[in-house]
Amino acid sequence: MGENSTEKAPKTSWFTGLKAEFSKIIWPDRKSLTRQTIAVVAVSVILGLIIAVIDLFVRYGVDILVNL
């Protein structure tokens, strides 16, 4: 039921398996990679601006409440 096998696979088998798994990867072409990178950077900048604006409003709101 909870038995563990202490048998170790040889290193050559591990590297062969690793090479086989890497050959299964479908790497994106340059155009797709560029588009995805631009999308990630754009979304990050937009989200950063949204968070900065929310932070600004919250900071001024707290300042107004504290100075009452």
N, C-alpha and C positions, 0 to 999 in steps of 0.2 A: 504494500500500500504506500508507504512513505520511504521505500528503499531508494538509496542513491547509488548510482553506479560510479565507482572510482576509476573506471577505465578511461584513459586519456587517448585522444586521437593524435596521431603523429602530426608534426608541424607541416609537413608537405601536403597533407590532406587539407589542412586549414587554408593554406595559401592557394591550393587548387580550387577550393570552394569559393574563396574570396575572389579569385580571378573570374570564375564562372558567374558570380553574382554581379561583378562590375560589368561584364559583357552584356548583361540584361538591361542595364540602365539606358534609357533613351535621353540623350543629352539634347537640350534645346539648341536651335540654331541661333546665330548671332542676332538676327532681326527680332526673334521672339524674346531673347534674353534682354535686348535693349529696351523693348517695349515694356516688359515686366519691371525692369529696373526703374524706368521713368515713372511708371505707375506707382511703385512703392515709394519713391522719393516724393512724388506729388502728394500722395495721400498722407505721408508723414508730415510734410510741411503744412498742409491744410489742417490736419488734426492738431498740430502744434499751435497754429494760430487760433483755432477754436478754444483750446485749453487756455491759452494766454488771455483771450478776451473774457472767458468765464472767470478766470482768476482775478482779472482787473475789476470786474463788477463785484465779485465777492469781497475783494479787499476794500473797495470803496464803500460797500454796504456795511461791512464790519466797522470801518472807521466812523461812518455816520452814526451807527448804533452806539459805539463806545463814547463818542463826543456829546451825546445827548444829555 
